[in-house]
Amino acid sequence: MSRREATDRLTKFASVDGVFLVRPSQRVPGSFMLSFICKEAVKHVPIFVIEESAQISLSLDCGRTKFYGLRQLIEFYQLNIGVLPTKLTHFLVHR
């Protein structure tokens, strides 16, 4: 899914902060983008893939907070704002 497609899908839910989806990055193969609604605008945030000592983790803040899977990252940001401007609330499924 492209950035444009993600924006089009999320715009339908512009009045609901935290509606989100995760998509593969088109610019960086093997990594992901988190796209979400905040204050009636679509935001796109890269999910960084960090490799250290043969261990791979994911992060939204360049490695300060690390997660060992997408589910763990999403669950954290559903409970905590962290570096995001809003908590994640409703996952949009790509069909």
C-alpha positions as CSV (number, residue, x, y, z in Angstrom):
1,M,0.0,0.0,0.0
2,S,1.4,3.4,-0.9
3,R,1.4,6.5,1.3
4,R,-1.4,7.9,-0.9
5,E,-3.6,4.8,-0.5
6,A,-3.0,4.8,3.3
7,T,-4.0,8.5,3.4
8,D,-7.1,7.9,1.3
9,R,-8.2,5.0,3.6
10,L,-7.5,6.8,6.8
11,T,-9.1,10.1,5.7
12,K,-12.5,8.4,5.9
13,F,-12.0,8.2,9.7
14,A,-10.5,11.7,10.1
15,S,-12.7,12.6,13.1
16,V,-11.4,9.6,15.2
17,D,-7.9,10.2,16.7
18,G,-5.8,7.1,16.8
19,V,-7.2,5.1,13.9
20,F,-4.2,3.5,12.3
21,L,-2.6,1.0,9.9
22,V,0.8,-0.5,9.5
23,R,2.2,-0.9,5.9
24,P,5.4,-1.9,4.4
25,S,7.7,1.0,3.5
26,Q,8.1,1.6,-0.2
27,R,11.3,3.5,0.3
28,V,13.1,1.2,2.7
29,P,12.5,-2.5,1.8
30,G,12.0,-4.7,4.9
31,S,10.8,-1.9,7.1
32,F,7.4,-0.5,7.9
33,M,5.4,2.8,8.2
34,L,2.8,3.6,10.9
35,S,0.0,5.8,9.4
36,F,-2.6,7.2,11.8
37,I,-5.1,10.0,12.4
38,C,-4.4,12.8,14.8
39,K,-6.4,16.0,15.0
40,E,-8.2,15.2,11.7
41,A,-4.9,14.8,9.8
42,V,-3.1,11.7,8.6
43,K,0.4,11.3,10.0
44,H,3.1,8.8,8.7
45,V,5.9,7.7,11.0
46,P,8.7,5.3,10.1
47,I,9.1,2.1,12.1
48,F,12.9,1.7,12.4
49,V,14.5,-1.7,12.1
50,I,17.4,-1.9,14.5
51,E,20.0,-4.6,14.4
52,E,22.3,-5.1,17.4
53,S,24.3,-8.2,18.3
54,A,22.4,-10.3,15.8
55,Q,19.1,-9.2,17.5
56,I,16.5,-7.3,15.5
57,S,14.1,-4.9,17.1
58,L,11.7,-2.2,16.0
59,S,11.4,1.4,17.2
60,L,9.6,4.7,16.5
61,D,12.2,6.7,18.4
62,C,15.5,5.6,16.8
63,G,16.1,2.9,19.3
64,R,15.4,4.5,22.7
65,T,12.3,2.3,23.0
66,K,12.7,-1.1,21.4
67,F,10.2,-3.8,20.6
68,Y,10.7,-7.3,19.3
69,G,7.7,-7.4,17.1
70,L,5.0,-5.3,15.5
71,R,2.4,-6.5,17.9
72,Q,4.4,-5.5,20.9
73,L,5.1,-2.1,19.4
74,I,1.4,-1.5,18.6
75,E,0.2,-2.7,22.0
76,F,2.6,-0.3,23.7
77,Y,1.3,2.7,21.7
78,Q,-2.3,1.7,22.3
79,L,-1.6,2.0,26.1
80,N,0.9,4.9,26.0
81,I,1.4,8.0,23.9
82,G,5.2,7.8,24.0
83,V,6.6,9.7,21.0
84,L,3.3,9.8,19.2
85,P,0.9,12.8,19.5
86,T,-2.0,10.4,20.3
87,K,-2.6,6.8,21.5
88,L,-3.4,4.3,18.8
89,T,-7.0,3.2,19.0
90,H,-8.6,1.3,16.1
91,F,-6.6,-0.8,13.6
92,L,-7.7,-0.5,10.0
93,V,-7.4,-3.8,8.1
94,H,-6.1,-3.7,4.5
95,R,-8.4,-5.7,2.2
